[in-house]
Amino acid sequence: MSVRRIVKAAFFCGVGLVAVKTISSQKHKNDVKKILSDDYMDDHTKIELMQDLNGIKVDHKKDKKFNHCEK
């Protein structure tokens, strides 16, 4: 009896994890589509939002040094 309950609980836990992962993945795709389709943002802002959404850390001090040399 208890083995059946353990198997049943593990099954529902697995189904729940798969459902949550699928929902999270779809939300991420929708956020990316919204950012890319916005016309009022410039490309630089879109890139920063995409980096933030994907968890990419950018050192802006290096960017300023390179931008200063180009001017």
C-alpha positions as CSV (number, residue, x, y, z in Angstrom):
1,M,0.0,0.0,0.0
2,S,2.7,2.5,0.9
3,V,4.8,1.7,-2.2
4,R,1.8,2.5,-4.3
5,R,1.4,5.9,-2.6
6,I,5.1,6.6,-3.1
7,V,5.0,5.8,-6.8
8,K,1.8,7.8,-7.2
9,A,3.3,10.8,-5.4
10,A,6.5,10.6,-7.5
11,F,4.5,10.4,-10.7
12,F,2.5,13.5,-9.8
13,C,5.6,15.4,-8.7
14,G,7.2,14.6,-12.0
15,V,4.2,15.7,-14.0
16,G,4.1,18.9,-12.0
17,L,7.8,19.6,-12.7
18,V,7.3,19.1,-16.4
19,A,4.3,21.4,-16.5
20,V,6.1,24.2,-14.6
21,K,9.1,23.9,-16.9
22,T,6.9,24.1,-20.0
23,I,5.1,27.1,-18.7
24,S,8.3,28.8,-17.7
25,S,9.8,28.2,-21.1
26,Q,6.8,29.5,-22.9
27,K,6.8,32.7,-20.7
28,H,10.5,33.2,-21.6
29,K,9.7,32.9,-25.4
30,N,6.8,35.4,-25.1
31,D,9.0,37.9,-23.3
32,V,11.6,37.6,-26.0
33,K,9.0,38.2,-28.7
34,K,7.6,41.3,-26.9
35,I,11.1,42.8,-26.6
36,L,12.0,42.2,-30.2
37,S,8.7,43.4,-31.6
38,D,8.7,46.8,-29.7
39,D,9.2,49.6,-32.2
40,Y,9.7,52.4,-29.6
41,M,13.0,50.9,-28.2
42,D,16.3,51.4,-29.9
43,D,18.5,48.4,-30.6
44,H,20.9,49.1,-27.6
45,T,18.0,49.0,-25.2
46,K,16.7,45.8,-26.7
47,I,20.1,44.2,-26.4
48,E,20.3,45.2,-22.7
49,L,16.9,43.8,-22.0
50,M,17.7,40.5,-23.7
51,Q,20.9,40.2,-21.8
52,D,19.1,40.9,-18.5
53,L,16.4,38.4,-19.4
54,N,19.0,35.7,-20.2
55,G,21.1,36.5,-17.1
56,I,24.1,37.7,-19.0
57,K,26.4,40.0,-17.0
58,V,28.1,42.7,-19.0
59,D,30.9,44.9,-17.7
60,H,29.9,48.4,-18.8
61,K,33.2,49.9,-17.8
62,K,34.9,48.0,-20.6
63,D,32.2,49.3,-23.0
64,K,32.8,52.9,-22.0
65,K,36.6,52.5,-22.7
66,F,35.9,51.1,-26.2
67,N,33.3,53.7,-27.0
68,H,35.6,56.5,-25.8
69,C,38.4,55.3,-28.2
70,E,36.0,55.3,-31.2
71,K,34.9,58.9,-30.8
